[in-house]
Amino acid sequence: MKQIERIEQMEQCLDESAEAILALSKAMEQYEAIQPSLKKLSDYYGSTRWMKDFEDDEAGKLPAELKRGVLSEDAVYDLLTEHHELMLRMSRAVTKSIDNKLL
């Protein structure tokens, strides 16, 4: 590979990497900001309070126009499972970066 070609290729690597790292940094800021909400949701799901809300919904005691995705058994479970999988993926990515001696 010639010098100019190599420099152009490395410049492309720099640009792609900078863009991805900036996007990840912004996503991490959003993720860190929702941690209290995620914890609150996790604590609520499966609690006696959630069960009472679920039973009242099933009995038709809640307003029909009330948004109630949180009372579906799958929505919260799926979100928490996706969160767990993401944590594992992030852990593997960090380990791989460390193993590859990336700063």
N, C-alpha and C positions, 0 to 999 in steps of 0.2 A: 504494500500500500504506500502510495506516495504521500509526502508531507502534507500537501494541501488537502488531499482526500481525508487523511487521518484527522486533521484539525477540524474539518467540516463535520466529520462523523462525531467527534468528541463534543463539538458545539451542539449538535443535535441531542446527544446524550445529556448534556448540561441543561438544555432547554426543557426536555421531557421530564427530567428528574426534578427540576425546580418547580415545574407546574404541578407535578404529582405530589410533591412534598407540601406545597402551599395548600393544595386541596385537602390533603390529609390533616394538616394543621387546623384548618377551618372546621373540618368534620370533628376533630378531637375536641375543639372548643365547644361545639354544639353538644357533643356526647357528654362531656364533663358537666355542662350546664344542666342536663336533664337527669343527672344521677339521683337527686332527691326525689324527683317524680317517679323514676323507675323503681326506687326502693319502696316508696309509698304504694305503688301499684303491686309490687311483689308481695308486700306485707298484707295488702287487702285481699289479693287473690287466694282463695281457699280458706280465708278466715271465717269465723262465725258471722261476722258482719256481711261478708260477701254472700254467704249461704242464705242469710235472711233476705238480702236484696234480691237474690236469684229466685227464692221461693215466692216472694211478693210479686215479682215480675211474672212468674209462671201462673200465679193466681189472679193476674189481671189487676193488681192493686196499684200499679204504677201508670202514669199518664201515657197514652198511646204515642204521643209525639216525642216522648223522652228518648234521646239517643242512648242506647244501651249495649253498645258493643262490648263494654267491659263485663257485662253479665253473660256473654256467650262463653261457653266453656273453652272454646278453641282460640279465640282472639288473644287473650292474655297469655295462655299457655304457649301458643305459637310464638308470640313476641318474646317471652322469656327464654324459650328454647333457641330462638334465633340469636338472642343476646348471648347465650352461653356458647353457641357455635362461633360467634364472632370473637368472643374472648379467647377461645382456643386458637382461632385463626391468627389473631393478633399476637398471641404468645408464640406461635410457631414462626411468624414473620420476624419477630424480635430476635428469637433464638437463631434463626438463619442469618440475620444480619450480623449478629455477634460472632457466629461461627465463621462468617466470611470476612470478619475483621473490618466491617464497615463502621465508620465513626458515626 
